């Protein structure tokens, strides 16, 4: 009998691996090997073009875009009908971090924005998680944070699309908050005293950052 089988579609995010596995194999001659032959199908042209890939079971790939495949099994004395399967690739958000300021003294209020560079970007349904580098977090494609302590802070933005695809962008040392200087001085002599013999005294700066 002619062999038959099925292959289920797979859905991945950009950069992930997908595995297509022939299943429900029936018919054919069990004494002979079953060789699954794979081809890429270009459905954008008529007639469709078929590019042989090779013999695989299962077949694993990480296409940049959604891809169509045609598969048949060779059982030496019998060949199956062609079965079709798809790897559906969902876009991952490509964003960069923008802010209205990066350097200042406390309290430094920084407005952050996720700027789309392609893919879904800042569209309805995406979720945004901001890590402000000091244990504090925010949400939304635009947000702000008030830094009350000095230091250098790494900013990390995690974007999850409506299809569950996650991308992470980080900016090391993006925010720098300088310490507030402390003004102080003393005099020599201390306490300052003037006399006819010593009519002056010196001011000595003791300020520090």
FIROFI-733859 format. One record per residue: residue number from 1; residue in one letter; y, z negated, x of N, C-alpha, C, O in turn. Coordinates in steps of 0.05 Angstrom, whole numbers, plus 5000, padded with zeros to 4 digits. Last residue first. Layout:
REM residues N
  seq  type  n_c2  n_c3  n_c1  ca_c2  ca_c3  ca_c1  c_c2  c_c3  c_c1  o_c2  o_c3  o_c1
  NUM     A     Y     Z     X      Y      Z      X     Y     Z     X     Y     Z     X
...
//
This chain:
REM residues 209
  seq  type  n_c2  n_c3  n_c1  ca_c2  ca_c3  ca_c1  c_c2  c_c3  c_c1  o_c2  o_c3  o_c1
  209     X  6334  4066  5651   6323   4082   5629  6301  4067  5615  6289  4077  5596
  208     X  6387  4018  5665   6361   4032   5670  6352  4047  5645  6361  4042  5623
  207     X  6443  3986  5698   6431   4001   5676  6405  4014  5684  6401  4020  5708
  206     X  6472  3958  5734   6444   3950   5731  6431  3964  5707  6411  3954  5696
  205     X  6525  3965  5778   6511   3977   5756  6481  3968  5756  6468  3971  5776
  204     X  6573  3919  5793   6548   3930   5803  6532  3940  5778  6526  3924  5760
  203     X  6641  3911  5811   6622   3915   5790  6597  3928  5801  6599  3947  5817
  202     X  6673  3863  5854   6659   3888   5850  6642  3887  5825  6630  3867  5818
  201     X  6741  3836  5857   6712   3833   5856  6700  3860  5849  6713  3877  5839
  200     X  6802  3811  5889   6785   3832   5876  6756  3823  5874  6748  3804  5888
  199     X  6831  3773  5918   6842   3782   5892  6825  3803  5877  6832  3811  5855
  198     X  6824  3724  5954   6805   3744   5946  6812  3755  5919  6801  3746  5898
  197     X  6870  3693  5959   6857   3702   5984  6837  3724  5978  6832  3742  5995
  196     X  6883  3682  5908   6903   3696   5924  6891  3707  5950  6899  3728  5960
  195     X  6824  3700  5871   6843   3681   5883  6864  3696  5898  6862  3721  5901
  194     X  6778  3710  5820   6798   3721   5838  6817  3698  5846  6823  3680  5831
  193     X  6710  3715  5802   6734   3698   5806  6753  3711  5826  6744  3722  5846
  192     X  6654  3728  5764   6677   3739   5778  6700  3719  5779  6709  3708  5758
  191     X  6597  3684  5777   6616   3698   5759  6640  3708  5774  6647  3697  5796
  190     X  6592  3731  5827   6584   3726   5799  6582  3696  5795  6566  3683  5809
  189     X  6635  3772  5868   6617   3749   5863  6611  3747  5832  6625  3759  5816
  188     X  6602  3819  5834   6600   3806   5860  6629  3798  5868  6645  3815  5875
  187     X  6570  3828  5771   6593   3828   5789  6587  3813  5815  6569  3797  5816
  186     X  6530  3874  5732   6537   3847   5742  6561  3850  5760  6572  3872  5764
  185     X  6507  3909  5674   6521   3907   5700  6524  3878  5707  6520  3860  5691
  184     X  6475  3957  5631   6479   3930   5641  6494  3931  5668  6494  3951  5682
  183     X  6443  3994  5581   6467   3991   5597  6470  3962  5605  6468  3944  5589
  182     X  6384  4029  5577   6395   4002   5573  6419  3999  5592  6416  4000  5617
  181     X  6366  4090  5544   6376   4076   5567  6387  4048  5559  6399  4045  5538
  180     X  6306  4103  5510   6335   4097   5506  6345  4081  5530  6333  4060  5537
  179     X  6262  4154  5535   6269   4126   5529  6299  4122  5526  6315  4136  5538
  178     X  6251  4217  5502   6261   4202   5525  6266  4173  5517  6274  4167  5494
  177     X  6199  4252  5481   6218   4232   5471  6226  4215  5495  6210  4200  5506
  176     X  6175  4315  5472   6182   4296   5493  6204  4278  5482  6226  4287  5476
  175     X  6124  4355  5446   6147   4337   5440  6151  4317  5462  6132  4304  5471
  174     X  6083  4383  5472   6103   4397   5456  6128  4381  5450  6150  4391  5450
  173     X  6039  4372  5505   6066   4363   5513  6088  4376  5497  6110  4381  5508
  172     X  6000  4426  5482   6002   4403   5499  6032  4397  5506  6047  4415  5513
  171     X  5985  4449  5423   6008   4452   5441  6011  4427  5457  6023  4407  5448
  170     X  5932  4483  5390   5943   4459   5402  5966  4466  5421  5966  4487  5434
  169     X  5897  4502  5332   5917   4510   5352  5930  4484  5363  5937  4467  5348
  168     X  5839  4520  5299   5854   4498   5311  5872  4509  5333  5864  4525  5350
  167     X  5809  4540  5238   5821   4547   5264  5838  4524  5273  5851  4510  5257
  166     X  5756  4550  5193   5773   4531   5207  5783  4543  5233  5768  4554  5248
  165     X  5741  4572  5129   5742   4579   5157  5764  4562  5171  5786  4560  5161
  164     X  5738  4564  5074   5726   4544   5091  5726  4551  5120  5713  4537  5136
  163     X  5766  4599  5043   5738   4605   5046  5724  4585  5065  5700  4589  5072
  162     X  5817  4582  5047   5805   4578   5021  5775  4584  5022  5760  4575  5005
  161     X  5820  4555  5114   5826   4574   5094  5811  4567  5068  5794  4549  5067
  160     X  5849  4504  5151   5825   4512   5137  5832  4530  5114  5847  4523  5096
  159     X  5877  4488  5212   5881   4503   5187  5854  4511  5176  5837  4522  5190
  158     X  5905  4439  5251   5880   4449   5241  5884  4462  5214  5894  4450  5195
  157     X  5945  4429  5306   5945   4438   5278  5918  4450  5272  5908  4468  5285
  156     X  5972  4382  5350   5949   4398   5343  5950  4404  5313  5955  4386  5297
  155     X  6013  4365  5404   6012   4372   5376  5988  4390  5371  5984  4409  5384
  154     X  6024  4311  5449   6010   4337   5443  6008  4341  5413  6003  4322  5398
  153     X  6081  4280  5475   6062   4282   5453  6050  4310  5450  6065  4329  5449
  152     X  6108  4231  5516   6102   4260   5514  6078  4263  5495  6058  4250  5498
  151     X  6157  4180  5499   6131   4190   5509  6130  4220  5507  6148  4233  5496
  150     X  6184  4127  5457   6186   4147   5478  6158  4156  5487  6138  4141  5484
  149     X  6181  4119  5386   6175   4110   5413  6177  4133  5433  6173  4156  5425
  148     X  6190  4144  5339   6206   4120   5344  6202  4110  5372  6217  4093  5382
  147     X  6193  4206  5309   6183   4192   5333  6201  4168  5340  6225  4172  5346
  146     X  6179  4229  5248   6200   4215   5262  6187  4198  5285  6172  4179  5279
  145     X  6161  4294  5225   6153   4268   5234  6176  4256  5251  6190  4270  5265
  144     X  6146  4342  5173   6163   4330   5193  6152  4303  5201  6135  4291  5188
  143     X  6121  4408  5153   6122   4378   5151  6142  4368  5172  6153  4384  5187
  142     X  6088  4463  5124   6113   4452   5136  6113  4422  5132  6107  4412  5111
  141     X  6038  4466  5104   6045   4486   5124  6072  4479  5137  6078  4489  5159
  140     X  6006  4400  5101   6024   4421   5091  6031  4441  5112  6030  4434  5136
  139     X  6008  4335  5133   5995   4357   5119  6016  4377  5110  6040  4371  5110
  138     X  5997  4290  5190   6012   4301   5167  5997  4324  5155  5977  4333  5166
  137     X  5986  4229  5228   5978   4255   5218  5996  4264  5195  6009  4247  5182
  136     X  5985  4190  5288   5996   4196   5262  5989  4224  5254  5986  4242  5271
  135     X  5969  4185  5340   5952   4172   5320  5962  4176  5291  5950  4167  5272
  134     X  6002  4216  5368   6005   4187   5372  5989  4172  5351  5994  4148  5346
  133     X  6000  4270  5356   5996   4262   5384  5998  4232  5390  5996  4224  5412
  132     X  6002  4289  5305   6027   4287   5320  6025  4276  5348  6045  4271  5361
  131     X  5964  4336  5274   5961   4312   5291  5985  4311  5309  5990  4328  5326
  130     X  5960  4363  5210   5976   4360   5235  5969  4334  5248  5967  4313  5236
  129     X  5925  4406  5171   5924   4379   5182  5939  4379  5209  5930  4392  5227
  128     X  5925  4445  5114   5936   4441   5140  5935  4412  5148  5944  4395  5132
  127     X  5891  4494  5075   5898   4466   5079  5906  4463  5109  5896  4477  5126
  126     X  5904  4549  5030   5898   4539   5057  5906  4509  5058  5924  4500  5045
  125     X  5926  4558  4980   5898   4551   4982  5889  4541  5009  5870  4527  5012
  124     X  5972  4608  4996   5963   4588   4977  5933  4583  4980  5917  4602  4982
  123     X  5980  4619  5067   5977   4628   5039  5968  4605  5022  5958  4585  5032
  122     X  5996  4629  5126   6005   4608   5107  6004  4618  5079  6025  4626  5068
  121     X  5939  4669  5145   5964   4655   5151  5970  4633  5130  5952  4620  5120
  120     X  5898  4707  5140   5910   4696   5116  5936  4682  5121  5954  4683  5104
  119     X  5917  4750  5195   5897   4737   5178  5911  4726  5154  5933  4734  5147
  118     X  5978  4731  5232   5958   4750   5222  5936  4735  5207  5936  4711  5207
  117     X  6008  4690  5246   6008   4712   5265  5988  4733  5256  5982  4751  5272
  116     X  6049  4644  5211   6027   4662   5211  6030  4684  5231  6051  4696  5233
  115     X  6068  4580  5231   6077   4607   5229  6054  4627  5232  6039  4626  5252
  114     X  6078  4518  5207   6056   4536   5215  6065  4564  5210  6070  4572  5187
  113     X  6128  4473  5230   6121   4495   5212  6098  4510  5224  6097  4516  5248
  112     X  6163  4410  5233   6142   4428   5242  6136  4449  5221  6140  4445  5197
  111     X  6218  4374  5254   6208   4390   5232  6188  4410  5243  6194  4426  5261
  110     X  6227  4310  5280   6219   4338   5286  6208  4351  5261  6190  4340  5248
  109     X  6270  4261  5299   6258   4273   5275  6252  4303  5281  6271  4318  5287
  108     X  6271  4208  5340   6272   4237   5341  6256  4248  5317  6232  4245  5316
  107     X  6310  4152  5348   6289   4163   5331  6292  4193  5331  6313  4204  5324
  106     X  6293  4172  5415   6285   4160   5389  6310  4150  5374  6329  4140  5387
  105     X  6318  4235  5440   6315   4206   5442  6306  4195  5415  6312  4207  5395
  104     X  6285  4298  5456   6307   4281   5447  6301  4252  5452  6282  4245  5465
  103     X  6255  4360  5445   6263   4340   5464  6286  4324  5453  6305  4335  5441
  102     X  6245  4397  5405   6222   4387   5420  6229  4363  5438  6212  4348  5445
  101     X  6261  4425  5340   6269   4412   5365  6244  4402  5379  6223  4399  5366
  100     X  6237  4452  5299   6266   4455   5302  6276  4443  5328  6298  4449  5337
   99     X  6176  4488  5315   6191   4464   5308  6220  4468  5313  6228  4485  5329
   98     X  6113  4520  5305   6142   4522   5309  6154  4495  5302  6143  4480  5286
   97     X  6050  4543  5325   6066   4520   5317  6096  4525  5324  6102  4533  5346
   96     X  6015  4598  5295   6027   4585   5318  6045  4562  5307  6052  4562  5284
   95     X  5953  4624  5269   5979   4613   5267  5989  4603  5293  5974  4599  5312
   94     X  5906  4655  5234   5917   4656   5261  5946  4648  5259  5963  4662  5248
   93     X  5850  4638  5195   5879   4638   5198  5887  4638  5227  5876  4623  5243
   92     X  5796  4683  5191   5805   4657   5200  5836  4658  5204  5846  4678  5215
   91     X  5763  4720  5139   5784   4717   5159  5788  4687  5166  5785  4669  5150
   90     X  5692  4728  5134   5717   4718   5123  5738  4713  5145  5731  4705  5167
   89     X  5646  4778  5131   5662   4762   5150  5689  4754  5137  5705  4771  5129
   88     X  5581  4789  5112   5609   4788   5102  5625  4769  5120  5617  4745  5123
   87     X  5532  4832  5125   5545   4808   5137  5574  4808  5129  5589  4825  5137
   86     X  5484  4858  5080   5511   4856   5090  5516  4830  5105  5504  4809  5098
   85     X  5430  4906  5072   5441   4879   5073  5468  4879  5085  5475  4898  5099
   84     X  5379  4947  5043   5406   4944   5053  5414  4914  5052  5407  4899  5034
   83     X  5319  4981  5059   5332   4958   5046  5359  4955  5059  5363  4960  5083
   82     X  5280  5039  5050   5302   5026   5064  5314  5004  5047  5319  5008  5023
   81     X  5208  5031  5041   5234   5042   5034  5256  5027  5049  5252  5005  5059
   80     X  5164  5028  5098   5176   5018   5074  5199  5035  5066  5209  5051  5082
   79     X  5108  5065  5120   5136   5058   5125  5148  5050  5098  5143  5063  5078
   78     X  5044  5063  5151   5060   5064   5127  5088  5054  5134  5092  5037  5151
   77     X  5017  5058  5197   5007   5079   5179  5024  5081  5154  5020  5099  5138
   76     X  5059  5023  5223   5042   5042   5237  5033  5065  5218  5041  5088  5221
   75     X  5098  5001  5193   5072   4987   5193  5051  5006  5204  5027  5004  5196
   74     X  5165  4990  5196   5144   5009   5204  5118  4993  5208  5117  4975  5224
   73     X  5215  4976  5150   5193   4965   5166  5173  4987  5171  5164  5001  5152
   72     X  5287  4982  5153   5261   4990   5142  5240  4978  5161  5245  4972  5184
   71     X  5354  4971  5136   5331   4962   5149  5306  4974  5136  5304  4976  5112
   70     X  5424  4976  5146   5400   4988   5133  5376  4980  5149  5376  4981  5174
   69     X  5484  4940  5136   5460   4946   5152  5439  4958  5134  5437  4952  5110
   68     X  5555  4931  5144   5532   4938   5127  5509  4946  5145  5512  4959  5166
   67     X  5602  4878  5157   5585   4901   5166  5562  4905  5147  5551  4886  5136
   66     X  5668  4853  5166   5644   4855   5149  5629  4881  5157  5641  4902  5162
   65     X  5686  4844  5236   5692   4851   5208  5666  4853  5192  5644  4854  5204
   64     X  5662  4828  5282   5690   4820   5278  5698  4825  5249  5716  4811  5239
   63     X  5595  4802  5280   5614   4824   5278  5642  4813  5273  5646  4792  5261
   62     X  5549  4777  5309   5574   4764   5304  5596  4786  5302  5612  4789  5320
   61     X  5478  4772  5294   5501   4786   5303  5526  4770  5296  5525  4751  5280
   60     X  5408  4778  5293   5431   4760   5295  5454  4775  5307  5452  4790  5326
   59     X  5350  4789  5256   5372   4802   5270  5396  4783  5269  5404  4773  5248
   58     X  5284  4758  5269   5307   4766   5252  5328  4781  5269  5324  4785  5293
   57     X  5270  4818  5289   5261   4801   5267  5262  4772  5276  5244  4763  5289
   56     X  5286  4885  5308   5291   4857   5310  5278  4843  5285  5277  4854  5264
   55     X  5296  4944  5342   5276   4929   5327  5281  4900  5331  5281  4890  5353
   54     X  5361  4977  5335   5336   4970   5349  5317  4955  5330  5322  4953  5306
   53     X  5404  5007  5316   5409   4984   5332  5384  4977  5348  5386  4971  5372
   52     X  5428  5072  5297   5406   5054   5303  5414  5031  5322  5429  5035  5341
   51     X  5474  5084  5249   5472   5082   5278  5449  5062  5284  5451  5039  5278
   50     X  5490  5128  5199   5472   5107   5206  5469  5107  5237  5462  5128  5249
   49     X  5542  5144  5152   5529   5148   5178  5513  5124  5185  5520  5101  5178
   48     X  5547  5172  5086   5547   5149   5104  5533  5156  5130  5514  5172  5131
   47     X  5579  5238  5077   5558   5218   5073  5559  5195  5093  5571  5198  5115
   46     X  5633  5195  5077   5614   5207   5060  5605  5234  5072  5622  5251  5076
   45     X  5653  5132  5106   5652   5161   5106  5630  5171  5088  5611  5156  5082
   44     X  5647  5079  5103   5675   5089   5099  5676  5120  5099  5696  5132  5092
   43     X  5600  5058  5116   5603   5066   5088  5631  5077  5082  5637  5083  5060
   42     X  5559  5059  5166   5588   5063   5162  5591  5075  5135  5587  5099  5130
   41     X  5510  5014  5183   5517   5035   5164  5548  5036  5162  5561  5016  5157
   40     X  5463  5003  5235   5490   4998   5224  5498  5021  5206  5493  5044  5213
   39     X  5394  4988  5228   5415   5008   5233  5442  4998  5221  5442  4985  5200
   38     X  5330  4966  5250   5357   4961   5239  5376  4983  5247  5375  4994  5269
   37     X  5262  4957  5234   5282   4974   5248  5309  4971  5234  5311  4972  5209
   36     X  5208  4916  5245   5232   4920   5228  5254  4934  5244  5262  4924  5266
   35     X  5141  4926  5244   5165   4929   5261  5189  4935  5244  5190  4955  5231
   34     X  5082  4895  5240   5105   4902   5223  5130  4903  5241  5138  4882  5251
   33     X  5018  4918  5265   5044   4903   5268  5064  4914  5248  5064  4937  5240
   32     X  4958  4915  5224   4977   4930   5241  5003  4914  5243  5010  4898  5226
   31     X  4932  4884  5190   4919   4888   5216  4938  4903  5235  4933  4903  5259
   30     X  4958  4885  5142   4962   4862   5159  4950  4865  5187  4958  4851  5205
   29     X  4988  4940  5118   4963   4933   5130  4967  4910  5149  4978  4913  5170
   28     X  5026  4936  5056   5021   4944   5083  4994  4935  5093  4978  4925  5077
   27     X  5048  4879  5017   5037   4906   5021  5033  4912  5051  5035  4894  5068
   26     X  5108  4841  5032   5084   4846   5017  5074  4874  5023  5089  4891  5031
   25     X  5154  4792  5049   5139   4815   5058  5113  4817  5043  5098  4798  5040
   24     X  5197  4756  5041   5180   4766   5018  5165  4792  5025  5164  4810  5009
   23     X  5247  4776  5089   5231   4757   5074  5215  4771  5052  5219  4795  5047
   22     X  5285  4784  5148   5268   4796   5128  5250  4775  5115  5239  4757  5129
   21     X  5347  4754  5159   5318   4751   5163  5303  4765  5141  5307  4759  5117
   20     X  5405  4752  5197   5392   4766   5174  5362  4766  5179  5352  4775  5199
   19     X  5453  4707  5217   5425   4715   5221  5414  4727  5195  5414  4715  5174
   18     X  5515  4704  5250   5500   4708   5225  5472  4717  5232  5468  4733  5251
   17     X  5562  4664  5285   5538   4681   5285  5525  4681  5258  5525  4661  5244
   16     X  5635  4668  5284   5609   4655   5280  5586  4675  5282  5590  4699  5280
   15     X  5680  4698  5288   5672   4684   5312  5645  4670  5309  5634  4661  5329
   14     X  5701  4688  5221   5705   4703   5246  5696  4686  5270  5704  4663  5272
   13     X  5648  4661  5181   5676   4662   5189  5678  4678  5215  5658  4679  5230
   12     X  5599  4693  5138   5607   4677   5161  5638  4678  5163  5651  4693  5150
   11     X  5543  4706  5098   5572   4704   5099  5580  4684  5121  5570  4662  5123
   10     X  5490  4752  5087   5500   4728   5100  5531  4729  5100  5543  4751  5101
    9     X  5439  4775  5040   5465   4778   5054  5472  4751  5067  5462  4730  5060
    8     X  5368  4779  5051   5391   4767   5037  5416  4771  5054  5415  4771  5079
    7     X  5320  4827  5045   5338   4814   5065  5362  4804  5050  5376  4820  5037
    6     X  5250  4838  5029   5278   4834   5021  5293  4823  5045  5282  4810  5063
    5     X  5197  4887  5025   5209   4862   5035  5238  4861  5025  5248  4880  5013
    4     X  5135  4923  5028   5160   4917   5015  5171  4891  5026  5155  4874  5035
    3     X  5091  4976  5049   5102   4949   5052  5129  4947  5038  5145  4966  5037
    2     X  5046  5012  5007   5071   5012   5022  5082  4984  5025  5083  4970  5005
    1     X  4976  5000  5017   5000   5000   5000  5025  5000  5018  5025  4990  5040
//
